[in-house]
Amino acid sequence: MFSDRLINLALLVSDDARQKRLRIVTAESCTGGLLAGLLTDLAGSSDIFDRGYVTYSNHAKKDVLGVPGDLLADFGAVSEAVARSMAEGALEASRANISVSITGIAGPGGGTAMKPVGTVHIACARENRAILHEVYQFGDIGRSAVREETIYAALGLLQRQIAN
């Protein structure tokens, strides 16, 4: 189901989290829970994975993760502000100590001139650390490819936040 490169990076992230005794929570929109699925596909994932939230709609982002409605209205769901808020909300709503959030436009439709298909924001929050954020412009490479590249990028950001 998952490519070898995703599995290999997920194994590294899982090992790093285990060594630091960290528990991960995910908050996903455009990837629809694929990152949580990948992490829980690994043997021993109960050591490092707390839970995953799939908050696809704006209502879910508000109701489940506490993303303020004004952030969604002012910046849109696909934005740095919302990705950061999702990461913070997931951390607060769980028993994890590190979170990763994903919000973007996987396509094929839904893009605009300001936010074209393939635009993805990823944020990673950890207790007593600064939130890390990255934005990607993967382009209109196909829905599955955008989602795979997003998961790979999210694992990389998670790995950097674990190392901090």
C-alpha positions in Angstrom: 0.0 0.0 0.0 2.8 2.4 0.9 6.0 2.9 -1.1 9.3 1.7 0.2 10.6 5.3 0.6 7.6 6.2 2.8 7.9 3.0 4.9 11.7 3.5 5.4 11.3 7.1 6.5 8.4 6.2 8.8 10.5 3.6 10.4 13.3 6.1 11.1 10.8 8.6 12.5 9.2 5.9 14.6 12.6 4.8 16.0 13.5 8.4 16.8 10.2 9.0 18.6 10.6 5.8 20.5 14.2 6.7 21.6 12.9 10.1 22.9 9.8 8.6 24.4 7.5 10.8 22.3 3.9 10.1 21.3 2.7 11.4 18.0 -0.7 12.8 17.0 -1.7 13.6 13.4 -4.2 16.2 12.1 -4.8 15.6 8.4 -7.0 17.2 5.8 -5.9 16.6 2.2 -4.2 13.3 3.0 -7.3 11.9 4.6 -5.5 9.9 7.4 -2.9 8.4 5.2 -0.1 9.5 7.4 -1.8 8.0 10.5 -2.4 4.9 8.4 1.3 4.7 7.5 2.5 5.2 11.1 0.1 2.6 12.4 1.0 0.1 9.7 4.4 -0.3 11.4 4.9 -3.0 14.1 5.1 -1.5 17.5 3.4 1.7 16.5 1.4 1.7 19.8 4.6 2.8 21.5 4.8 6.1 19.6 1.3 6.8 18.1 -1.5 8.3 20.2 -4.2 9.1 17.6 -5.0 10.7 14.3 -7.6 13.3 13.4 -9.0 13.6 9.9 -10.5 17.1 9.7 -11.3 17.5 6.1 -14.0 20.1 6.4 -13.7 23.6 7.9 -16.3 22.6 10.5 -14.3 19.6 11.6 -11.2 21.8 11.9 -13.2 24.1 14.2 -15.1 21.5 16.1 -12.4 18.9 16.6 -9.2 20.9 16.7 -10.4 24.3 17.8 -9.2 26.2 14.8 -10.7 29.7 15.1 -13.3 30.5 12.5 -11.7 33.9 11.9 -8.4 32.2 10.8 -10.4 30.1 8.4 -12.3 33.1 7.1 -9.2 35.4 6.9 -6.6 33.0 5.5 -8.5 30.0 4.2 -8.1 26.4 5.2 -4.9 26.0 3.1 -2.7 28.5 5.0 0.2 28.7 7.5 -2.1 30.0 10.2 -4.5 27.1 9.9 -1.8 24.5 9.7 -0.2 25.9 12.9 -3.6 26.0 14.6 -4.4 22.5 13.6 -1.0 21.3 15.0 -1.6 23.1 18.3 -5.2 21.9 18.5 -4.2 18.3 17.9 -1.6 18.5 20.6 -4.0 19.9 23.1 -6.8 17.4 22.3 -4.6 14.4 22.7 -2.2 12.7 25.0 0.7 13.1 22.6 3.7 15.4 23.0 4.3 16.0 19.3 1.9 16.7 16.5 2.0 17.1 12.7 -0.8 18.8 10.7 -1.4 18.8 7.0 -3.7 21.0 4.9 -3.6 21.5 1.2 -5.1 21.1 -2.2 -4.4 17.6 -3.7 -6.5 18.2 -6.8 -7.4 17.7 -9.5 -9.7 20.7 -8.8 -10.0 23.2 -6.0 -6.9 25.3 -6.9 -6.9 29.1 -7.5 -4.3 31.5 -8.8 -3.2 32.3 -5.3 -3.4 28.7 -4.1 -2.9 26.3 -7.0 -3.4 22.6 -7.0 -0.4 21.0 -5.1 -0.2 23.8 -2.5 0.3 22.1 0.9 1.0 23.5 4.4 2.5 21.3 7.1 3.1 22.2 10.7 4.7 20.3 13.6 4.2 21.3 17.2 6.0 19.8 20.2 5.7 20.6 23.9 7.9 23.5 24.9 9.3 24.0 21.3 8.6 26.4 18.5 6.1 25.2 15.9 7.8 24.3 12.6 6.0 25.1 9.4 6.7 24.4 5.7 4.8 25.2 2.6 5.1 23.2 -0.6 4.1 23.8 -4.2 4.1 20.3 -5.6 2.2 21.4 -8.7 -0.6 19.6 -10.5 1.2 16.2 -10.5 -2.0 14.2 -9.7 -3.9 13.6 -6.5 -2.1 10.5 -5.4 1.3 12.0 -6.1 0.5 15.1 -4.2 -0.6 13.1 -1.2 2.5 10.8 -1.3 4.9 13.8 -1.5 3.0 15.4 1.3 3.3 12.4 3.6 7.0 12.2 2.8 7.5 15.9 3.6 5.4 15.6 6.8 7.6 12.8 8.0 10.7 14.9 7.3 9.3 17.8 9.3 8.3 15.5 12.1 11.8 14.0 12.1 13.3 17.5 12.4 11.0 18.4 15.3 11.8 15.1 17.1 15.5 15.9 16.8 15.1 19.4 18.4 
